[in-house]
Amino acid sequence: MTAPTPPALDCPTNTTTGPHAAPPPVDTTAVGEPKGAARKGVRTACGPDPHGDDGRRPIAWLHIVAPRAVLTATLRCACGHDRSAIGKPHVLALIDDHTAHRDACPLRNPQEGRPAA
Protein backbone atom coordinates (compact mmCIF):
# COMPACT_ATOMS: atom_id res chain seq x y z
CA MET A 1 0.00 0.00 0.00
CA THR A 2 1.30 3.44 -0.89
CA ALA A 3 0.83 6.72 0.96
CA PRO A 4 -1.88 8.97 -0.48
CA THR A 5 -0.68 11.90 -2.54
CA PRO A 6 -1.46 15.30 -0.97
CA PRO A 7 -3.82 17.49 -3.00
CA ALA A 8 -2.25 20.08 -5.28
CA LEU A 9 -2.30 23.68 -4.01
CA ASP A 10 -4.27 26.23 -5.98
CA CYS A 11 -1.60 28.87 -5.41
CA PRO A 12 2.00 27.75 -5.44
CA THR A 13 4.15 29.11 -2.62
CA ASN A 14 7.65 30.46 -2.94
CA THR A 15 9.91 28.03 -1.08
CA THR A 16 13.22 29.82 -1.34
CA THR A 17 15.59 29.32 1.53
CA GLY A 18 18.16 31.66 2.95
CA PRO A 19 18.24 35.45 3.31
CA HIS A 20 16.98 37.71 0.58
CA ALA A 21 17.09 41.44 -0.01
CA ALA A 22 14.23 43.68 1.12
CA PRO A 23 12.28 45.47 -1.62
CA PRO A 24 13.44 49.01 -2.37
CA PRO A 25 11.56 51.81 -0.54
CA VAL A 26 8.68 53.42 -2.35
CA ASP A 27 8.93 57.16 -2.99
CA THR A 28 5.88 58.67 -1.24
CA THR A 29 6.57 62.30 -2.11
CA ALA A 30 3.25 63.88 -2.97
CA VAL A 31 2.54 66.92 -5.03
CA GLY A 32 1.93 69.92 -2.79
CA GLU A 33 3.72 68.40 0.22
CA PRO A 34 4.30 70.94 3.04
CA LYS A 35 7.64 72.64 3.12
CA GLY A 36 9.65 74.21 5.91
CA ALA A 37 8.80 73.59 9.57
CA ALA A 38 5.94 71.17 8.92
CA ARG A 39 8.10 68.96 6.76
CA LYS A 40 10.96 68.96 9.27
CA GLY A 41 8.71 67.73 12.05
CA VAL A 42 8.89 70.78 14.28
CA ARG A 43 6.58 70.43 17.29
CA THR A 44 3.88 73.06 17.28
CA ALA A 45 1.20 71.81 19.69
CA CYS A 46 3.30 70.43 22.54
CA GLY A 47 3.03 72.90 25.37
CA PRO A 48 1.78 72.80 28.92
CA ASP A 49 -1.61 71.24 29.53
CA PRO A 50 -4.13 74.05 28.93
CA HIS A 51 -6.57 72.49 31.39
CA GLY A 52 -4.02 71.94 34.15
CA ASP A 53 -4.35 69.65 37.14
CA ASP A 54 -5.06 71.20 40.49
CA GLY A 55 -4.80 67.85 42.30
CA ARG A 56 -8.46 67.63 43.27
CA ARG A 57 -10.15 64.25 42.84
CA PRO A 58 -13.73 63.16 43.57
CA ILE A 59 -13.89 60.87 46.58
CA ALA A 60 -17.64 60.68 47.32
CA TRP A 61 -20.57 60.17 44.96
CA LEU A 62 -24.27 60.50 45.59
CA HIS A 63 -26.30 58.94 42.78
CA ILE A 64 -30.06 59.62 42.83
CA VAL A 65 -32.48 57.96 40.40
CA ALA A 66 -35.98 59.39 40.24
CA PRO A 67 -38.18 57.47 37.84
CA ARG A 68 -41.96 57.78 38.13
CA ALA A 69 -42.39 54.75 40.41
CA VAL A 70 -39.69 54.44 43.09
CA LEU A 71 -37.00 56.92 44.17
CA THR A 72 -33.59 55.32 44.82
CA ALA A 73 -30.17 56.64 45.83
CA THR A 74 -26.68 55.29 46.35
CA LEU A 75 -23.87 56.90 48.37
CA ARG A 76 -20.29 55.74 47.77
CA CYS A 77 -17.12 57.17 49.24
CA ALA A 78 -13.51 56.17 48.63
CA CYS A 79 -13.08 55.68 52.40
CA GLY A 80 -15.52 52.75 52.29
CA HIS A 81 -18.69 54.54 53.38
CA ASP A 82 -21.33 52.88 51.12
CA ARG A 83 -25.07 53.26 51.64
CA SER A 84 -28.22 52.92 49.55
CA ALA A 85 -31.85 53.89 50.02
CA ILE A 86 -35.21 53.15 48.42
CA GLY A 87 -38.22 55.41 48.84
CA LYS A 88 -38.50 59.16 49.29
CA PRO A 89 -38.09 59.35 53.10
CA HIS A 90 -35.03 57.07 53.05
CA VAL A 91 -33.45 58.93 50.13
CA LEU A 92 -33.91 62.25 51.96
CA ALA A 93 -32.22 60.71 55.03
CA LEU A 94 -29.37 59.46 52.80
CA ILE A 95 -28.86 62.98 51.44
CA ASP A 96 -28.52 64.21 55.04
CA ASP A 97 -26.09 61.33 55.73
CA HIS A 98 -24.02 62.36 52.70
CA THR A 99 -23.85 65.96 53.94
CA ALA A 100 -22.80 64.81 57.42
CA HIS A 101 -20.23 62.39 55.98
CA ARG A 102 -18.52 65.17 54.03
CA ASP A 103 -17.60 66.77 57.36
CA ALA A 104 -16.57 63.49 59.03
CA CYS A 105 -14.82 61.66 56.16
CA PRO A 106 -11.21 60.72 57.08
CA LEU A 107 -10.08 61.30 53.49
CA ARG A 108 -11.36 64.89 53.43
CA ASN A 109 -10.49 65.74 57.03
CA PRO A 110 -7.43 63.79 58.24
CA GLN A 111 -7.22 63.57 62.03
CA GLU A 112 -4.21 65.04 63.78
CA GLY A 113 -1.45 62.61 64.69
CA ARG A 114 -2.68 60.07 62.17
CA PRO A 115 -1.88 59.98 58.43
CA ALA A 116 -4.83 59.99 56.06
CA ALA A 117 -6.01 56.63 54.77
C-alpha positions in Angstrom: 0.0 0.0 0.0 1.3 3.4 -0.9 0.8 6.7 1.0 -1.9 9.0 -0.5 -0.7 11.9 -2.5 -1.5 15.3 -1.0 -3.8 17.5 -3.0 -2.3 20.1 -5.3 -2.3 23.7 -4.0 -4.3 26.2 -6.0 -1.6 28.9 -5.4 2.0 27.8 -5.4 4.2 29.1 -2.6 7.7 30.5 -2.9 9.9 28.0 -1.1 13.2 29.8 -1.3 15.6 29.3 1.5 18.2 31.7 2.9 18.2 35.4 3.3 17.0 37.7 0.6 17.1 41.4 0.0 14.2 43.7 1.1 12.3 45.5 -1.6 13.4 49.0 -2.4 11.6 51.8 -0.5 8.7 53.4 -2.3 8.9 57.2 -3.0 5.9 58.7 -1.2 6.6 62.3 -2.1 3.2 63.9 -3.0 2.5 66.9 -5.0 1.9 69.9 -2.8 3.7 68.4 0.2 4.3 70.9 3.0 7.6 72.6 3.1 9.7 74.2 5.9 8.8 73.6 9.6 5.9 71.2 8.9 8.1 69.0 6.8 11.0 69.0 9.3 8.7 67.7 12.0 8.9 70.8 14.3 6.6 70.4 17.3 3.9 73.1 17.3 1.2 71.8 19.7 3.3 70.4 22.5 3.0 72.9 25.4 1.8 72.8 28.9 -1.6 71.2 29.5 -4.1 74.1 28.9 -6.6 72.5 31.4 -4.0 71.9 34.1 -4.3 69.7 37.1 -5.1 71.2 40.5 -4.8 67.8 42.3 -8.5 67.6 43.3 -10.1 64.2 42.8 -13.7 63.2 43.6 -13.9 60.9 46.6 -17.6 60.7 47.3 -20.6 60.2 45.0 -24.3 60.5 45.6 -26.3 58.9 42.8 -30.1 59.6 42.8 -32.5 58.0 40.4 -36.0 59.4 40.2 -38.2 57.5 37.8 -42.0 57.8 38.1 -42.4 54.8 40.4 -39.7 54.4 43.1 -37.0 56.9 44.2 -33.6 55.3 44.8 -30.2 56.6 45.8 -26.7 55.3 46.4 -23.9 56.9 48.4 -20.3 55.7 47.8 -17.1 57.2 49.2 -13.5 56.2 48.6 -13.1 55.7 52.4 -15.5 52.7 52.3 -18.7 54.5 53.4 -21.3 52.9 51.1 -25.1 53.3 51.6 -28.2 52.9 49.5 -31.9 53.9 50.0 -35.2 53.1 48.4 -38.2 55.4 48.8 -38.5 59.2 49.3 -38.1 59.4 53.1 -35.0 57.1 53.0 -33.5 58.9 50.1 -33.9 62.3 52.0 -32.2 60.7 55.0 -29.4 59.5 52.8 -28.9 63.0 51.4 -28.5 64.2 55.0 -26.1 61.3 55.7 -24.0 62.4 52.7 -23.9 66.0 53.9 -22.8 64.8 57.4 -20.2 62.4 56.0 -18.5 65.2 54.0 -17.6 66.8 57.4 -16.6 63.5 59.0 -14.8 61.7 56.2 -11.2 60.7 57.1 -10.1 61.3 53.5 -11.4 64.9 53.4 -10.5 65.7 57.0 -7.4 63.8 58.2 -7.2 63.6 62.0 -4.2 65.0 63.8 -1.4 62.6 64.7 -2.7 60.1 62.2 -1.9 60.0 58.4 -4.8 60.0 56.1 -6.0 56.6 54.8 
